[in-house]
Amino acid sequence: MNDERYEKLKELHGKGKLKLKDSAEQVHSKSKLLTKTVGLLKFHENLMVFNNYLCNPANDHNHTQNIIPTLRNYIVKRSDVSESIREEYLTQIFNHIELHNKILKIRIELKHQTINVFSNELLMKKYETFFVDDEGKKRANLDLIKEALHQQLEEKNGGKPIITSITFFEYSRSKDKPSTKALVKLSYRDLIFNNYGLNVEFSNGESRKMDLYKDAIYYKDLAHGVDGKLGTYEIYKGEKSIPDSPEAKEEAKEEIINQIINDKENSNDEPIN
């Protein structure tokens, strides 16, 4: 891609985001008029959650206009709202999806790394979760989406597993009110652009460090380091191999040896004046 094309795409993307924001406001406006006219709380809540999902600017996957007939049937079965109010809402949904997908294609050409493309069938499964009360069905549909997402993420990573989420918890020590609270939660999107680390220091000077990359966890300590640097003594890449198998032990041994060699080489590097 030449510079001129790149700059043009960036310009189109910037303008598209503004148009998408205006379109989202129109979706919510048309939806409020529709649900206010119908007057059913559950109907309002379902559409509101669906609209929020559809119009979320952080949405990194495509949408499908196949939802329009399903939405129309859903509205008709639950209300006698006028055709004009109903169709204004549906038309806005249709236009919003069209604009969203158009911008997504621009982002793909710009090589944005967080984009995923799902089949219309899978997207309809996702949309269904906003309108059904069966929790088992919701869970099953969401699991299908999750499986498809993970498959795409691994394909992008050369077929190797990647970390999809990291959560740092707080566990209450109270016996009367035991509780668990998530303090920090990261997703695979965060790991595309940054690596993360956790360092623990003891009063006797010992320390342990865990580095998190997009597809591996590196455990480090001073005992295995070179020249006072933290060395790698264990690497986990999401393998499902049996820990005690000879193959697994040999692979782990080779990785650790290579890492120690690399650490030593790096520690001997002299700055070039």
trRosetta pair geometry for C-beta under 8 A, 3 or more apart (Angstrom, degrees):
i j d omega theta_ij theta_ji phi_ij phi_ji
1 5 5.1 -121 -168 86 87 125
1 6 5.4 106 135 -62 117 91
1 9 7.9 -28 -170 0 141 142
1 109 7.5 123 -95 169 144 88
2 5 5.1 93 59 11 74 102
2 6 7.0 -137 101 -7 37 93
3 6 5.5 -57 -146 37 33 115
3 7 6.2 30 159 -18 68 106
4 7 6.1 -56 -148 37 28 107
4 8 6.4 29 153 -20 62 109
5 8 5.6 -57 -149 36 31 114
5 9 6.4 31 154 -19 66 106
6 9 5.9 -57 -150 35 29 109
6 10 6.5 30 152 -19 64 105
6 110 7.5 104 -144 -120 74 79
7 10 5.6 -51 -148 35 33 114
7 11 6.4 36 152 -21 64 104
8 11 5.7 -54 -152 34 31 113
8 12 6.4 30 151 -17 65 106
9 12 5.6 -54 -146 38 34 111
9 13 6.1 37 153 -23 66 105
9 106 5.6 169 -161 -165 91 93
9 109 5.8 -133 -131 100 147 117
9 110 5.3 -180 134 -72 132 97
10 13 5.6 -53 -146 35 30 113
10 14 6.4 32 154 -20 63 105
10 110 7.0 111 -75 -113 67 131
11 14 5.9 -54 -150 34 30 111
11 15 6.5 23 156 -11 64 107
12 15 6.0 -58 -146 42 30 107
12 16 5.9 35 153 -26 65 111
12 106 5.5 -142 105 -129 116 147
13 16 5.5 -55 -143 36 28 116
13 17 6.6 34 157 -25 63 100
13 103 6.6 104 -130 -155 65 89
13 106 5.1 -174 -79 129 86 132
13 107 6.6 106 -120 -73 122 71
13 110 6.5 1 -56 -35 149 153
14 17 6.0 -50 -153 26 29 110
14 18 7.1 25 152 -13 60 103
15 18 5.9 -57 -158 36 37 111
15 19 6.4 35 148 -17 69 107
16 19 5.5 -56 -147 39 35 111
16 20 6.1 38 153 -23 68 106
16 99 7.1 172 -159 179 90 92
16 102 7.0 -149 -135 103 131 97
16 103 4.1 159 153 -101 140 110
16 106 6.4 157 2 33 161 154
17 20 5.6 -53 -146 35 31 114
17 21 6.5 36 153 -22 63 102
17 57 7.3 58 -152 -145 95 117
17 103 7.0 122 -65 -147 57 146
18 21 5.7 -50 -152 31 32 113
18 22 6.7 30 151 -14 64 104
19 22 5.7 -55 -151 38 34 110
19 23 6.2 37 150 -22 66 108
19 99 6.1 -132 121 -163 113 138
20 23 5.4 -52 -145 37 33 115
20 24 6.4 39 153 -24 64 102
20 57 7.0 121 116 -109 125 87
20 96 7.5 92 -144 -152 70 79
20 99 5.7 179 -92 129 78 120
20 100 6.4 96 -126 -87 118 68
20 103 6.2 -38 -55 -17 134 159
21 24 5.7 -50 -150 30 31 113
21 25 6.8 32 151 -18 61 102
21 57 7.2 6 -84 -82 83 124
22 25 5.7 -53 -155 33 34 113
22 26 6.7 34 148 -18 65 104
23 26 5.5 -55 -154 35 35 113
23 27 6.5 42 148 -24 67 100
23 55 7.7 -164 104 -124 83 104
23 92 7.3 166 -168 -172 79 87
23 95 6.6 -142 -142 114 121 99
23 96 4.6 155 153 -107 122 85
23 99 5.6 175 -41 52 169 155
24 27 5.5 -46 -150 29 36 115
24 28 6.6 31 154 -14 65 103
24 55 3.7 117 -131 -161 106 125
24 57 7.7 -69 -42 -58 159 85
24 96 6.8 103 -77 -136 53 129
25 28 5.9 -55 -150 38 33 108
25 29 6.2 35 151 -22 65 109
26 29 5.5 -53 -143 37 33 114
26 30 6.2 30 159 -15 67 106
26 92 5.1 -147 127 -147 105 130
26 96 7.6 -169 73 -68 103 111
27 30 6.2 -59 -148 39 26 105
27 31 6.1 25 154 -20 63 113
27 51 5.5 169 139 -150 114 109
27 54 7.1 -138 179 93 161 122
27 55 5.6 -168 60 -67 147 133
27 89 7.8 78 -150 -155 57 71
27 92 5.2 177 -92 135 61 119
27 93 6.3 91 -125 -82 106 62
27 96 5.4 11 -64 -54 126 156
28 31 5.6 -57 -143 39 29 115
28 32 6.3 34 157 -24 65 103
28 51 5.9 130 -88 153 68 143
28 55 7.2 -72 -44 16 96 169
29 32 6.0 -52 -150 30 28 110
29 33 6.8 25 154 -15 61 105
30 33 5.9 -55 -153 36 33 112
30 34 6.3 34 150 -20 65 108
30 88 5.3 -151 -139 122 120 95
30 89 4.1 167 144 -99 114 68
30 92 4.8 158 12 19 157 152
31 34 5.5 -56 -149 37 32 113
31 35 6.1 20 160 -10 69 109
31 47 5.3 180 -159 145 115 122
31 48 6.9 144 143 -86 137 57
31 51 5.2 -55 -53 -68 168 154
31 89 5.9 105 -79 -136 54 119
32 35 6.2 -58 -138 43 28 101
32 36 5.9 31 160 -22 64 112
33 36 5.9 -56 -142 37 24 112
33 37 6.4 24 157 -19 60 109
33 85 6.1 -137 127 -151 107 107
33 88 7.8 -18 80 86 137 131
33 89 7.6 -159 67 -67 98 107
34 37 6.0 -63 -155 35 26 108
34 38 6.4 17 154 -13 65 109
34 47 7.2 -123 90 172 123 171
34 75 7.3 -55 -176 -133 128 129
34 81 6.3 59 -153 -179 74 166
34 85 5.6 154 -98 153 72 104
34 86 6.6 97 -125 -96 115 49
34 89 4.8 3 -48 -54 143 150
35 38 5.5 -53 -142 40 36 109
35 39 7.8 145 163 -44 55 22
35 40 7.5 -102 -157 55 78 67
35 43 6.1 176 -130 112 91 95
35 44 3.9 104 -174 -104 136 84
35 47 5.8 -158 -68 54 123 140
35 48 7.5 -8 -41 -48 167 92
36 39 7.1 28 177 -70 31 62
36 44 8.0 74 -57 -102 45 121
37 79 7.6 94 109 179 90 145
37 81 5.0 94 112 -123 124 110
37 82 7.5 -76 172 16 154 86
37 85 5.8 14 20 156 164 167
38 43 5.4 -82 118 104 144 152
38 44 7.5 -177 72 -58 114 82
38 75 7.8 -116 -79 -153 141 82
38 78 6.8 32 -159 121 135 98
38 79 4.1 -72 -122 -97 103 148
38 81 5.4 -52 -72 -55 83 123
40 43 3.8 65 85 11 111 119
40 44 6.5 176 89 -15 57 84
40 78 6.5 -97 33 166 161 115
40 79 7.2 -137 0 -72 123 107
41 44 5.6 -58 -151 36 30 113
41 45 6.3 27 155 -19 67 107
42 45 5.7 -53 -145 36 32 111
42 46 6.3 32 157 -20 65 106
43 46 6.1 -56 -148 34 26 110
43 47 6.5 17 158 -10 62 110
43 78 5.5 163 -99 143 129 146
43 79 7.2 87 -148 -41 166 118
44 47 6.2 -64 -150 41 26 104
44 48 6.0 28 156 -24 65 112
45 48 5.7 -56 -144 35 28 114
45 49 6.4 24 160 -15 64 106
46 49 6.2 -59 -151 37 27 105
46 50 6.3 24 154 -16 63 111
46 130 5.8 119 -168 154 79 83
46 131 5.4 78 -172 -103 132 65
47 50 5.6 -58 -146 41 33 113
47 51 6.0 34 156 -22 68 107
48 51 5.8 -53 -146 36 27 111
48 52 6.4 30 154 -21 62 106
49 52 5.7 -52 -148 33 31 114
49 53 6.6 31 153 -18 63 105
49 130 5.5 -174 98 -142 106 106
50 53 5.8 -58 -154 36 30 110
50 54 6.2 26 154 -17 67 110
50 127 7.0 53 -138 -151 111 78
50 130 4.1 112 -78 154 93 160
50 131 7.2 20 -66 -50 133 91
51 54 5.7 -57 -142 40 31 110
51 55 5.8 5 166 1 68 117
52 55 6.4 -69 -137 50 21 94
52 56 6.4 48 156 -59 61 92
53 56 5.9 -32 -152 -12 28 117
53 59 7.5 94 172 -85 58 128
53 130 6.9 -133 18 -75 144 136
54 59 7.7 -12 -166 -53 21 165
54 63 6.5 68 -142 -116 85 149
54 93 7.1 -20 160 -141 163 90
54 96 6.8 73 146 116 115 134
54 97 7.4 -58 -165 -76 113 86
54 100 8.0 -117 175 -46 76 162
55 96 6.8 -48 -92 -177 87 144
56 59 4.6 110 81 -38 93 98
59 63 7.8 25 147 -50 145 105
59 100 7.4 -9 88 -160 128 129
60 112 7.8 -139 -144 129 106 125
60 114 4.5 -74 -146 128 155 100
60 115 5.5 -136 174 -102 92 41
60 116 6.1 70 115 17 94 83
60 189 7.6 166 -17 -97 158 127
61 104 7.7 27 169 -131 18 142
61 115 7.2 131 -93 -165 47 58
61 116 4.5 -32 -95 77 101 86
61 117 6.5 166 -152 -92 81 28
61 118 5.6 31 180 -2 133 103
61 123 8.0 -168 129 -96 120 104
62 100 7.6 135 -147 121 49 102
62 101 5.4 48 -144 -112 92 93
62 104 5.6 173 -90 110 74 170
62 117 5.2 38 -5 -131 121 72
62 118 6.4 -156 53 39 93 71
62 123 7.2 -74 97 -78 82 142
63 67 7.8 -51 175 2 97 130
63 97 4.4 -116 100 -136 123 97
63 100 5.5 38 19 88 121 140
63 101 6.3 -118 47 -56 76 97
63 123 6.4 142 -145 -160 43 142
64 67 6.3 120 90 -18 79 89
64 97 7.0 -25 99 -171 8 140
64 120 4.3 112 -112 -128 158 86
64 123 4.6 133 7 87 115 148
64 124 6.8 -52 67 -52 137 81
65 68 5.6 1 175 -17 75 115
65 94 5.5 55 -137 -134 114 75
65 97 5.1 166 -74 93 78 146
65 98 7.0 26 -65 -58 127 81
66 69 7.4 -43 -177 27 52 98
66 70 7.5 42 137 -4 69 113
66 120 5.2 83 1 -173 145 121
66 123 7.6 117 49 86 114 115
66 124 6.0 -55 100 -74 123 115
67 70 5.4 -70 -159 49 50 114
67 71 5.6 52 147 -26 83 107
67 93 7.3 -98 93 152 113 131
67 97 7.8 163 37 -71 114 155
67 123 7.7 -92 -49 131 108 104
67 124 6.7 -177 -81 -109 78 75
67 127 5.1 -143 -109 -145 124 169
68 71 5.8 -56 -145 36 28 111
68 72 6.3 31 156 -23 64 105
68 90 5.6 93 -149 -169 93 106
68 93 6.6 162 -97 95 84 119
68 94 5.6 29 -87 -78 134 99
69 72 5.5 -52 -147 33 33 115
69 73 6.5 32 156 -17 65 103
70 73 5.9 -54 -151 36 31 109
70 74 6.3 34 150 -23 64 107
70 124 7.4 135 -22 -145 160 103
70 127 7.3 106 90 119 147 134
71 74 5.4 -54 -147 34 33 116
71 75 6.4 30 156 -17 66 105
71 90 6.1 163 99 -109 125 98
71 93 6.7 4 54 75 173 170
72 75 6.0 -57 -150 37 29 108
72 76 6.2 25 155 -18 65 110
72 86 7.1 88 -131 162 74 119
72 90 6.0 28 -75 -99 91 151
73 76 5.8 -55 -140 39 30 110
73 77 6.1 28 162 -20 65 110
74 77 6.3 -60 -149 35 23 108
74 78 6.6 -5 162 2 58 118
74 131 6.1 -66 -125 -149 144 148
75 78 6.4 -83 -152 48 26 96
75 79 6.1 -46 178 42 67 108
75 81 6.7 -64 171 44 106 123
75 86 5.3 147 130 -135 149 114
75 89 7.9 145 -91 74 157 137
75 90 8.0 -114 6 -57 151 112
76 79 7.4 -97 -131 59 16 65
76 86 7.5 57 -67 -142 73 159
81 85 5.3 -91 163 77 110 125
81 86 5.5 131 99 -55 111 98
82 85 4.9 88 66 9 89 101
82 86 6.9 -162 93 -4 45 90
83 86 5.7 -61 -146 42 32 112
83 87 5.8 22 163 -14 71 114
84 87 6.2 -59 -138 42 24 103
84 88 6.3 31 159 -26 61 106
85 88 5.9 -52 -149 29 27 113
85 89 6.9 25 154 -15 60 105
86 89 6.1 -64 -163 35 30 109
86 90 6.4 19 151 -12 68 112
87 90 5.4 -54 -139 43 39 110
87 91 5.9 45 158 -25 69 104
88 91 5.9 -52 -144 35 26 112
88 92 6.6 27 154 -19 60 106
89 92 5.9 -60 -154 34 29 110
89 93 6.6 30 150 -19 65 105
90 93 5.5 -50 -149 34 35 114
90 94 6.3 40 151 -22 65 104
91 94 5.5 -51 -149 34 33 116
91 95 6.3 29 154 -16 66 107
92 95 5.8 -54 -145 40 32 110
92 96 6.1 36 154 -24 65 107
93 96 5.7 -55 -146 34 28 112
93 97 6.5 27 157 -18 63 105
94 97 6.1 -60 -154 35 26 108
94 98 6.5 26 151 -19 62 109
95 98 5.6 -55 -149 36 33 115
95 99 6.3 30 155 -17 67 106
96 99 5.9 -57 -149 39 30 109
96 100 6.1 34 152 -23 66 108
97 100 5.5 -52 -143 35 31 115
97 101 6.3 27 160 -15 65 107
98 101 6.2 -59 -149 38 25 106
98 102 6.4 28 152 -22 61 109
99 102 5.6 -56 -148 34 31 114
99 103 6.5 27 156 -15 66 105
100 103 6.1 -61 -154 38 28 106
100 104 6.3 32 149 -25 65 107
101 104 5.2 -48 -145 32 36 118
101 105 6.7 41 154 -23 64 98
102 105 6.0 -50 -158 28 31 112
102 106 7.1 32 144 -16 61 102
103 106 5.4 -50 -156 33 41 115
103 107 6.4 42 147 -20 69 103
104 107 5.5 -53 -150 36 35 113
104 108 6.4 40 150 -23 65 101
104 115 6.6 131 -165 -137 90 120
104 117 7.9 128 154 -91 133 92
105 108 5.5 -47 -148 31 34 114
105 109 6.6 33 152 -16 63 103
106 109 5.8 -56 -153 37 33 109
106 110 6.3 28 149 -15 66 109
107 110 5.4 -57 -145 42 34 111
107 112 4.3 -30 177 15 95 136
107 115 5.8 152 115 -72 114 131
108 111 7.5 37 175 -76 34 30
108 112 7.0 -69 -78 39 30 89
108 115 5.5 -131 -85 106 79 171
112 115 5.4 92 89 -28 99 106
113 156 8.0 123 -165 179 83 145
113 192 5.1 166 110 -174 134 140
114 189 5.2 33 -118 -121 126 99
114 192 6.5 -140 -74 11 85 166
116 149 6.1 5 -156 -124 166 78
116 152 5.2 109 -134 105 105 159
116 153 7.9 -34 -92 -57 123 75
117 152 7.9 161 43 -123 59 149
118 122 4.4 -105 174 82 115 128
118 123 5.3 139 99 -54 119 86
118 126 7.8 64 109 -13 163 134
118 145 7.2 -12 -120 -133 152 82
118 148 6.0 76 -120 130 101 145
119 122 4.8 94 58 7 82 100
119 123 7.0 -148 95 -4 44 87
119 148 7.9 -118 15 -142 91 151
120 123 5.5 -56 -147 38 34 113
120 124 6.3 38 154 -22 67 104
121 124 5.9 -55 -152 33 29 111
121 125 6.8 33 148 -21 61 102
122 125 5.4 -50 -155 30 38 116
122 126 6.7 39 148 -19 66 100
122 144 6.3 -153 -131 131 91 110
122 145 6.0 131 178 -95 105 72
122 148 5.6 2 -135 -15 156 169
123 126 5.5 -50 -153 33 37 113
123 127 6.4 38 150 -19 68 103
124 127 5.5 -48 -144 37 36 113
124 128 6.4 48 152 -32 63 101
125 128 5.7 -48 -153 23 30 118
125 129 7.5 40 149 -30 57 94
125 141 4.2 -171 170 -150 94 100
125 144 5.6 -30 131 73 160 138
125 145 6.7 -168 95 -50 113 95
126 129 6.1 -47 -168 12 38 113
126 141 6.5 172 -80 154 35 111
126 142 7.5 86 -114 -96 70 58
126 145 5.3 76 -79 -77 104 142
127 130 6.2 -53 -173 22 47 111
127 131 7.5 9 147 4 72 111
128 131 6.2 -83 -158 48 42 95
128 132 5.8 17 162 -11 84 119
128 137 7.5 -83 131 144 120 112
128 141 5.8 -146 71 -116 112 163
129 132 6.7 -63 -125 39 28 98
129 137 7.9 -172 -102 116 68 82
129 138 4.5 95 -136 -137 92 84
129 141 5.2 -159 -62 84 103 137
129 142 6.2 68 -91 -55 154 93
132 137 5.5 -58 124 89 149 132
132 138 6.3 -170 80 -63 106 87
134 137 3.9 53 99 13 117 114
134 138 6.6 169 94 -16 62 82
135 138 5.4 -51 -148 35 36 116
135 139 6.2 37 155 -21 67 105
136 139 5.8 -54 -149 35 29 110
136 140 6.3 30 153 -19 64 107
137 140 5.7 -53 -146 36 31 112
137 141 6.3 31 156 -18 65 106
138 141 5.9 -61 -152 37 28 109
138 142 6.2 22 155 -15 66 110
139 142 5.8 -58 -145 40 29 109
139 143 6.2 34 154 -24 65 106
140 143 5.7 -53 -150 32 29 114
140 144 6.8 34 151 -23 61 101
141 144 5.7 -51 -158 27 34 113
141 145 6.9 31 149 -14 65 103
142 145 5.6 -52 -152 36 38 112
142 146 6.2 41 149 -21 68 106
143 146 5.4 -52 -144 38 33 115
143 147 6.2 37 155 -22 65 104
144 147 5.8 -53 -148 34 28 112
144 148 6.5 27 153 -16 62 107
145 148 5.8 -58 -150 38 31 110
145 149 6.3 32 152 -21 66 107
146 149 5.7 -54 -148 35 30 113
146 150 6.3 27 156 -17 65 107
147 150 5.9 -56 -147 38 28 109
147 151 6.4 32 153 -22 63 107
148 151 5.7 -54 -149 34 30 115
148 152 6.6 29 154 -17 64 105
149 152 5.9 -59 -154 36 31 108
149 153 6.3 30 152 -20 67 107
150 153 5.5 -52 -145 35 34 114
150 154 6.4 32 157 -17 65 105
150 164 6.6 -46 -103 -76 94 142
151 154 6.0 -57 -150 37 29 108
151 155 6.4 32 151 -22 63 106
152 155 5.5 -52 -148 33 33 114
152 156 6.5 32 154 -18 65 104
153 156 5.9 -56 -154 36 31 110
153 157 6.4 13 152 -5 64 113
153 162 5.3 -112 150 43 113 126
153 164 7.0 114 85 -93 173 96
153 188 6.1 -35 -135 179 142 167
154 157 5.6 -67 -145 49 34 103
154 159 5.9 30 156 -147 94 26
154 160 6.5 -164 -152 70 82 26
154 161 6.1 -23 -107 -96 108 37
154 162 6.6 -162 -87 2 59 91
155 159 6.7 27 -108 -75 40 54
157 160 5.0 -95 126 61 105 82
157 161 7.6 -48 91 93 143 10
157 162 4.9 163 -38 -51 164 116
157 214 7.3 -156 -108 125 130 116
157 215 5.7 149 -168 -79 142 139
160 215 5.6 57 117 -168 116 143
160 237 6.9 -41 -178 166 117 118
160 238 7.8 122 168 61 79 118
161 215 6.5 140 95 -151 57 91
161 237 6.7 136 61 151 101 72
161 238 3.4 -111 94 101 144 146
161 239 7.6 -163 21 -64 131 39
162 188 6.0 74 123 -131 120 120
162 191 7.4 169 173 98 108 138
162 214 5.3 -22 -152 154 110 84
162 215 4.5 -62 -109 -92 68 83
162 238 7.6 -75 -28 -5 8 158
163 166 6.5 24 163 -52 129 95
163 188 6.4 168 96 -98 61 79
163 191 5.8 105 73 -34 109 173
163 212 6.6 -25 9 -172 174 103
163 213 7.8 141 7 92 126 43
163 214 6.2 -149 35 -171 94 35
163 215 6.6 -158 -7 -95 78 28
163 216 8.0 -107 -30 6 109 18
163 217 7.6 100 -73 -53 132 89
163 238 7.4 -161 -70 -58 62 126
164 187 6.8 -23 169 -159 57 70
164 188 4.9 -35 -130 -46 47 112
165 185 6.7 -13 -169 -170 105 89
165 186 6.7 157 -156 85 54 55
165 187 5.5 -22 -100 -111 75 57
165 188 7.2 -57 -57 -33 51 72
166 184 7.7 -15 114 116 91 96
166 185 7.2 164 85 -153 54 43
166 186 4.4 0 54 54 100 104
166 190 7.9 -94 33 70 112 133
166 191 7.7 112 -10 -55 121 119
166 196 6.9 -176 85 64 170 150
166 212 6.2 43 -93 -170 151 164
167 182 5.2 -56 -165 -136 113 111
167 184 7.1 166 -152 89 43 57
167 185 4.8 -1 -106 -107 82 81
167 186 7.7 -160 -69 26 43 64
168 182 7.3 104 69 -163 48 64
168 183 5.0 -57 99 64 95 101
168 184 4.1 23 36 48 114 99
168 185 7.7 -140 24 -65 67 46
168 198 8.0 162 -102 -96 120 131
169 180 5.8 -19 -167 -168 122 94
169 181 6.8 139 -160 75 68 42
169 182 5.8 -46 -101 -101 69 53
169 183 6.7 149 -128 5 14 88
170 180 7.3 154 80 -158 53 46
170 181 4.6 -15 58 63 103 96
170 182 7.9 -164 17 -79 78 8
170 183 5.3 86 -26 -45 103 113
171 178 8.0 -11 -176 -164 81 85
171 179 7.7 173 -154 89 43 49
171 180 5.6 -11 -106 -107 69 77
172 177 6.4 -56 139 106 156 77
172 178 5.5 174 77 -146 108 40
172 179 4.3 53 0 45 133 79
172 180 7.3 -114 7 -63 84 39
172 181 7.8 71 -38 -4 92 99
174 177 4.7 1 108 56 137 74
174 178 6.2 -157 81 -73 74 45
174 179 7.6 16 51 10 110 88
175 178 6.9 1 -137 -53 24 94
182 185 5.4 22 163 -53 129 110
186 190 4.2 -82 -164 48 104 153
186 191 6.9 101 145 -41 121 88
186 196 6.9 179 0 -29 173 159
187 190 5.7 116 55 2 56 95
187 191 7.7 -124 110 4 39 92
188 191 5.6 -61 -151 42 42 110
188 192 6.7 60 149 -38 68 92
188 214 7.0 70 -154 -150 78 91
189 192 5.8 -41 -159 10 35 117
189 193 7.8 3 157 4 59 102
190 193 6.9 -82 -169 45 34 91
190 194 6.1 -45 168 49 74 105
190 196 7.6 23 133 -39 118 126
191 194 6.8 -87 -117 69 32 61
191 195 7.3 52 -144 -101 74 44
191 196 7.4 -77 -98 -1 83 104
191 212 7.0 -88 -111 136 117 99
191 213 7.0 107 -166 169 110 34
191 214 4.1 143 142 -100 112 72
192 214 6.3 70 -83 -102 41 134
195 211 6.4 9 165 -177 119 97
195 212 6.4 167 -169 83 71 57
195 213 5.2 -22 -120 -98 107 66
195 214 7.9 -89 -94 -28 74 68
196 211 7.5 158 89 -159 42 52
196 212 4.4 -11 66 58 88 112
197 209 6.1 -3 -174 -174 112 101
197 210 6.6 163 -154 85 62 49
197 211 4.7 -21 -101 -105 95 66
197 212 6.7 -169 -78 15 40 76
198 209 7.0 164 84 -155 50 54
198 210 4.7 0 53 54 97 99
198 212 7.7 50 -7 -18 92 108
199 207 6.5 -2 -174 -176 91 116
199 208 7.6 166 -154 88 48 46
199 209 4.8 -10 -106 -106 75 90
200 207 6.5 163 87 -156 52 65
200 208 4.9 -5 58 59 103 90
200 209 7.4 -171 22 -77 67 44
201 205 7.9 -36 -168 -149 93 22
201 206 7.5 157 -157 90 52 47
201 207 4.6 -20 -104 -103 68 99
202 205 7.0 -28 79 45 83 24
202 206 4.3 6 41 62 124 90
202 207 6.8 -155 12 -75 77 47
206 221 7.6 -4 -172 -158 88 112
206 222 7.2 -139 -141 29 58 119
207 221 6.8 170 90 -137 59 72
207 222 6.3 77 50 -23 88 108
207 230 7.5 -75 97 -95 112 114
208 219 7.3 -18 -172 -169 100 88
208 220 7.2 147 -164 80 53 54
208 221 5.3 -26 -108 -89 66 98
209 219 7.6 150 85 -161 52 43
209 220 4.4 -20 67 65 99 104
209 221 7.1 169 21 -77 76 47
209 230 5.3 5 29 -161 135 158
210 217 6.3 -11 -171 -173 101 99
210 218 7.0 155 -158 80 49 52
210 219 5.6 -16 -104 -104 79 64
210 220 7.3 -179 -81 20 31 78
211 217 7.3 156 80 -160 52 48
211 218 4.3 -7 56 57 102 106
211 220 6.8 39 -8 -8 102 121
212 217 5.9 -13 -105 -109 67 75
212 218 8.0 -151 -66 25 27 74
213 216 5.0 9 58 55 110 82
213 217 7.7 -161 29 -77 72 31
213 218 7.2 48 -5 -10 106 105
215 237 6.1 25 145 -150 84 90
215 238 7.2 -83 -170 9 70 123
216 235 5.9 -8 -174 -172 121 95
216 236 6.7 155 -158 81 69 45
216 237 4.6 -27 -101 -96 90 79
216 238 7.8 -112 -95 -5 51 86
217 235 7.2 158 80 -156 54 48
217 236 4.7 -6 54 58 102 97
217 237 7.9 -162 22 -72 66 39
218 232 5.3 -58 -167 -122 107 113
218 234 7.7 154 -157 86 43 55
218 235 5.6 -10 -106 -107 69 79
218 259 7.9 168 -141 -138 120 152
219 232 7.1 102 70 -152 48 66
219 233 6.1 -62 98 63 93 79
219 234 4.2 6 47 59 119 99
219 235 7.6 -147 21 -70 76 36
219 236 7.7 48 -15 -3 103 99
220 224 7.4 -132 -154 67 58 110
220 225 7.3 58 -176 -72 98 102
220 230 4.1 64 150 160 126 111
220 231 6.1 170 -151 81 88 26
220 232 5.4 -49 -94 -91 86 49
220 233 6.8 131 -120 9 35 81
221 224 5.8 76 66 20 81 94
221 225 7.1 -131 104 -26 42 98
221 230 6.4 -70 -150 -146 3 85
221 231 7.0 -32 66 55 49 73
221 233 6.1 -22 28 3 95 131
222 225 5.1 -56 -148 17 40 125
222 228 7.1 -17 -146 -155 104 44
222 229 7.9 173 -124 101 66 19
222 230 6.1 -58 -75 -100 54 60
222 231 7.5 85 -145 13 17 85
223 231 7.6 -101 80 46 44 112
223 233 7.5 14 79 -59 94 146
224 231 3.7 -130 111 86 76 120
224 232 6.9 -92 114 73 129 25
224 233 4.1 152 -3 -69 167 107
224 256 7.8 -63 -175 -169 139 111
224 260 7.0 -96 167 -95 91 110
225 228 6.7 -35 113 123 129 11
225 229 4.5 -160 -176 85 123 55
225 230 5.0 -104 -84 -143 133 9
225 231 3.4 -170 -85 -22 48 91
225 263 6.7 -117 -149 157 66 149
226 229 5.8 -10 63 46 62 104
226 231 6.1 94 -11 -79 70 118
226 260 6.8 121 -40 -166 117 77
226 263 5.1 146 22 118 118 106
226 264 4.5 -140 -147 -89 174 75
226 267 5.3 -149 105 5 111 156
227 264 7.8 121 -1 -124 106 64
227 267 4.7 150 41 177 136 147
229 263 6.2 -169 96 -177 130 113
229 267 5.9 -145 -1 -89 142 123
231 259 7.3 125 -174 123 78 104
231 260 5.9 30 -161 -108 124 81
231 263 5.5 180 -117 76 82 175
232 235 6.3 24 174 -57 126 96
232 256 6.3 -151 110 -131 92 67
232 259 4.0 -50 57 142 132 150
232 260 7.1 -130 54 -59 83 64
232 263 7.1 -179 8 -44 89 133
233 256 6.3 35 -144 -136 36 123
234 252 7.2 -9 -135 -163 67 116
234 256 7.2 -10 -81 -87 33 115
235 252 7.0 180 49 -137 83 75
235 255 5.0 -101 39 138 137 141
235 256 7.1 -165 -1 -70 102 70
235 259 7.1 160 -45 -43 129 148
236 239 7.5 -129 -161 23 66 85
239 248 7.3 171 114 -123 141 103
241 245 6.0 -99 165 40 101 134
241 247 6.7 -108 -168 93 142 108
241 248 4.5 173 119 -83 126 113
241 251 7.9 74 59 36 164 144
242 245 4.2 94 74 -30 100 109
242 248 6.2 -145 78 -14 54 143
243 248 5.9 -139 -145 122 24 155
244 248 7.3 46 44 60 11 128
244 249 7.4 14 -160 -48 32 111
245 248 4.5 89 61 6 90 104
245 249 7.0 -161 89 -6 46 86
246 249 5.8 -59 -148 39 32 111
246 250 6.1 30 157 -20 68 109
247 250 5.9 -59 -148 37 27 109
247 251 6.3 26 156 -18 64 108
248 251 5.9 -56 -147 37 29 110
248 252 6.3 28 156 -17 64 108
249 252 5.9 -58 -148 38 29 110
249 253 6.2 32 153 -23 65 108
250 253 5.6 -53 -146 34 30 114
250 254 6.4 30 155 -18 64 105
251 254 5.9 -56 -150 36 30 110
251 255 6.4 29 153 -19 64 106
252 255 5.8 -55 -149 35 31 111
252 256 6.3 28 155 -18 66 108
253 256 6.0 -59 -149 36 28 108
253 257 6.3 28 155 -18 65 108
254 257 5.8 -55 -146 37 30 111
254 258 6.2 29 157 -18 65 108
255 258 5.9 -59 -150 38 28 111
255 259 6.3 28 154 -20 65 108
256 259 5.7 -55 -147 36 31 112
256 260 6.4 32 154 -20 65 104
257 260 5.8 -55 -149 35 30 110
257 261 6.4 31 153 -19 64 106
258 261 5.7 -54 -150 36 31 113
258 262 6.3 31 153 -19 65 106
259 262 5.6 -54 -148 37 32 112
259 263 6.2 35 152 -22 66 104
260 263 5.6 -51 -147 35 31 113
260 264 6.4 31 153 -20 64 105
261 264 5.8 -57 -150 35 29 110
261 265 6.3 29 153 -18 65 106
262 265 5.7 -54 -147 37 31 111
262 266 6.2 29 155 -18 65 107
263 266 5.8 -58 -149 38 28 110
263 267 6.3 29 153 -23 64 108
264 267 5.7 -55 -147 33 31 111
264 268 6.6 20 156 -12 64 108
265 268 6.1 -66 -154 39 30 104
265 269 7.1 51 147 -46 63 91
266 269 5.7 -30 -159 -6 40 118
